[in-house]
Amino acid sequence: MSAELRDLALEVAREAAALVRQRREAGVEVAATKSSDVDVVTEADRASETLIVERLLARRPHDGLVGEEGSDRQGTSGVRWVIDPIDGTVNFLYGLPQYAVSIAAETDGEVVAGVVVNAATRVEYAAAKGLGATRDGIPLRVRPPAPLHQRLVLTGFGYDAGLRAVQAAATARLLPRVRDIRRLGSCALDLCHVAEGAADGYVEEGTHLWDYAAGGLVATEAGARFLLLPGAGGRPVLLCAPAHGFDEFCAAVADAGFLAAERE
C-alpha cells in the first residue's frame, strides 16, 4: 500500500512540478498574502494545488486531503493526502532554484508515503514507510557521524517579526558551536538534504504539516530522527538530524534557546 501511494504521489508531483516550471517561465504573479505582507501566494501555488487535488481524487475518490492553499476534504478510505503545491514560494518568486512540490499520504494519521520534487532542478526524492528513501531512484543515507563542531545545520525563519527575532537570536547562539548554518528557503527540500547527507541537521520553529510531512518521511527512511518540540516563540520547533547524532544536536538546539524555557 505505501509503495502504491508513493508511486501515485510521484506521478502527480512530476506533473505539478512541470506546471510550476511553466508558470515560472511565463512570469510570476503574486495573488495574495497570508500571515504578513512578505508571506506571499502566487497564482502558480493555486494552480499547482488544484492540479494535484484533481489528479489524486480522479484516481482515489474516497481519500481525504489537506493543502496549504485551502484544500480540505474529509475522506472515507482512511488515507489522507497532505499537499504543499510550492514549498519555497519566495524562492520561486525570485527565481532561486530551491522550491518544490511536496505530497505525502497518511493512513490513520501516520505518514506512509512522501515525495518532494524540486520543480526548478527536477530532482526527485521519494519514500515509502519501511521501504527506504531515494533520490532519482538511488537509495539515500544520512551523513556519517561527525562531532558537533563539524556539522552543517540548515534552518529557516517565519514571517512574523516577533518570531523572527527569537529565531535569529537562537541561531546566533548556535552558530559558534557548529561548522556553519544555511538558510535555503524550503523546509521540504532541507529535510531531503539531511536525508542525502548534504547537511547534518535542520531546526526551525513554526513549520506546518504540509511543509514537513513528505520530507520528514524521506529523512527518517534515510536514517534520520524527526521530532516536534515546544518552541521559544510559542510554536512547535521541528528538529531533524541523523539518528546517531540526534541527542547531541537536540541538546545544542535547546542550549541555543530554540526551545521553550520550561523544557529541561
Residue pairs with C-beta under 8 A, 6 or more apart in sequence:
1 107
1 112
2 105
2 112
2 113
2 128
2 129
2 130
2 131
3 113
3 128
3 131
5 79
5 105
5 112
5 113
5 128
6 105
6 113
6 114
6 115
6 126
6 127
6 128
6 131
8 56
8 59
8 60
9 81
9 103
9 104
9 105
9 113
9 114
9 115
9 126
9 214
10 115
10 117
10 124
10 126
11 55
12 51
12 52
12 55
12 56
12 103
13 52
13 101
13 102
13 103
13 115
13 116
13 117
13 124
14 117
14 124
15 51
15 55
16 48
16 51
16 52
16 85
16 101
16 103
16 117
16 119
17 100
17 101
17 117
17 118
17 119
17 122
18 119
19 44
19 47
19 48
19 51
20 44
20 48
20 85
20 86
20 92
20 99
20 101
20 119
21 119
21 120
23 42
23 43
23 44
23 47
24 44
24 92
24 95
24 119
24 120
28 42
28 44
28 92
28 93
29 42
29 43
30 40
30 41
30 42
30 93
31 41
31 42
31 43
31 45
31 46
32 40
32 41
33 39
33 40
33 41
34 40
34 41
34 159
35 158
35 159
35 160
36 159
36 160
36 161
38 90
38 159
39 159
40 89
40 90
40 93
41 69
41 89
42 86
42 89
42 92
42 93
44 85
44 86
44 92
45 68
45 69
45 85
45 86
45 89
46 69
46 85
47 85
48 85
48 86
48 101
49 67
49 68
49 69
49 70
49 71
49 83
49 85
52 67
52 81
52 83
52 85
52 101
52 103
53 65
53 67
53 71
53 73
53 83
56 63
56 65
56 81
56 103
57 63
57 65
57 73
60 77
60 79
62 75
62 76
62 77
63 75
63 77
63 79
63 80
63 81
64 73
64 74
64 75
64 77
64 79
64 80
64 81
65 71
65 72
65 73
65 75
65 80
65 81
65 82
65 83
66 72
66 73
66 80
66 81
66 82
66 83
66 209
66 210
67 82
67 83
67 84
67 85
67 210
68 83
68 84
68 85
68 208
68 210
69 85
71 83
78 107
78 108
79 105
79 106
79 107
80 105
80 106
80 107
81 103
81 104
81 105
81 106
82 103
82 104
82 105
82 106
82 111
82 209
82 210
82 213
82 214
83 102
83 103
83 210
84 100
84 101
84 102
84 103
84 188
84 210
84 211
84 214
85 101
86 92
86 99
86 100
86 101
86 119
87 99
87 100
87 101
87 102
87 116
87 186
87 187
87 188
87 189
87 210
87 211
88 96
88 98
88 99
88 100
88 185
88 186
88 188
88 189
89 99
90 185
91 97
91 98
91 99
91 185
91 186
92 99
92 119
96 185
97 118
97 120
97 121
98 118
98 120
98 184
98 185
98 186
98 189
99 118
99 119
99 120
99 185
99 186
99 189
100 116
100 117
100 118
100 119
100 186
100 188
100 189
101 115
101 116
101 117
101 119
102 114
102 115
102 116
102 117
102 188
102 210
102 211
102 213
102 214
102 215
103 114
103 115
103 214
104 111
104 113
104 114
104 115
104 210
104 213
104 214
104 217
105 111
105 112
105 113
105 114
106 112
106 213
110 129
111 129
111 213
111 214
111 216
111 217
112 128
112 129
112 217
113 127
113 128
113 129
113 217
114 126
114 127
114 213
114 214
114 215
114 216
114 217
114 218
115 124
115 125
115 126
115 127
115 214
116 124
116 125
116 126
116 188
116 189
116 191
116 192
116 214
116 215
116 218
117 123
117 124
117 125
118 124
118 189
123 135
123 136
124 135
124 136
124 137
125 133
125 134
125 135
125 140
125 192
125 195
125 196
125 214
125 215
125 218
126 133
126 134
126 218
127 133
127 134
127 214
127 217
127 218
127 220
127 221
127 222
128 221
129 217
129 221
130 221
131 221
132 139
132 140
132 221
132 222
133 139
133 140
133 195
133 217
133 218
133 219
133 221
133 222
134 140
135 192
135 195
135 196
140 195
140 196
140 197
140 218
140 221
140 222
141 197
141 222
141 223
142 194
142 195
142 197
142 219
142 222
142 223
142 224
142 242
142 243
142 244
143 197
143 198
143 199
143 200
143 242
144 197
145 242
145 244
145 245
146 200
146 245
148 177
148 178
148 245
148 248
148 249
148 252
149 177
149 178
149 179
150 179
150 200
151 178
151 179
151 200
151 201
151 245
151 249
152 178
152 179
152 180
152 181
152 182
152 199
152 200
152 201
153 174
153 178
153 179
153 180
153 181
153 182
153 199
153 200
153 201
153 202
153 203
153 249
154 181
154 182
154 183
154 184
154 190
154 193
154 194
154 199
154 201
154 202
154 203
155 167
155 171
155 181
155 182
155 183
155 202
155 203
155 204
156 183
156 184
156 185
156 187
156 190
156 204
156 207
157 163
157 164
157 167
157 168
157 183
157 204
158 164
158 167
158 205
158 206
158 233
158 235
160 206
162 233
163 205
163 206
163 233
163 234
163 235
166 205
166 231
166 232
166 233
166 257
167 204
167 205
167 233
167 258
169 257
170 232
170 253
170 256
170 257
170 258
171 181
171 256
173 255
173 256
173 257
174 181
174 203
174 252
174 253
174 256
174 258
175 181
177 252
177 256
178 200
178 252
179 200
182 199
184 190
184 193
187 202
187 204
187 207
187 211
187 212
187 215
187 238
188 211
188 212
188 214
188 215
189 215
190 199
190 202
190 204
190 215
191 202
191 212
191 215
191 216
191 218
191 219
191 224
191 226
191 240
192 215
192 218
192 219
193 199
193 202
194 200
194 201
194 202
194 219
194 222
194 224
194 240
194 241
194 242
195 215
195 218
195 219
195 221
195 222
195 223
195 224
196 222
200 241
200 242
200 245
200 249
201 239
201 240
201 241
201 242
201 245
201 249
202 238
202 239
202 240
202 241
203 237
203 238
203 239
203 240
203 253
203 258
204 237
204 238
205 231
205 232
205 233
205 235
205 236
205 237
205 238
205 258
206 231
206 233
206 235
206 236
207 236
207 238
212 226
212 238
216 226
216 240
219 226
219 240
220 226
223 242
223 243
223 244
224 240
224 241
224 242
224 243
224 246
225 239
225 240
225 241
225 242
225 243
225 246
226 238
226 239
226 240
227 238
227 239
227 240
227 246
227 250
228 236
228 237
228 238
228 239
229 236
229 237
229 239
229 259
229 260
229 263
230 236
230 237
230 259
230 260
230 262
230 263
231 237
231 258
231 259
231 260
232 257
232 258
232 259
232 260
232 261
234 260
237 253
237 258
237 259
239 246
239 249
239 250
239 253
241 249
241 250
253 259
254 263
